[in-house]
Amino acid sequence: MLKINNLEKCFEEAKKDEVEFVGVLISMDGFKRPEIIINGYENFDKKLEYYKGAYNEDLTLKAAPNKVKIIGFTMGDTFEEIENLLFG
């Protein structure tokens, strides 16, 4: 099961390896398909800070824990690479 510390490690590794993007897959109640949020390298620190403040340990959104959840994340140098890794 994914946890917030796994997301933190993904951002840290992407930063260390100078990967261009981190993609986060979000499931939302009432939506048929999860959405991908793509975070650029320059925003890694601020976005990780946001995720750590807004999401619980189990990656549910604090403001709507039964409705919004991070269900996957990865890193890549192109949007296409991220989409392929997250949606296979």
Secondary structure by P-SEA (a helix, b strand, c coil): cccaaaaaaaaaaaaaacccbbbbbbbbccccbbbbbbbcccaaaaaaaaaaacccccccccccccccccccccccccaaaaaaaacc
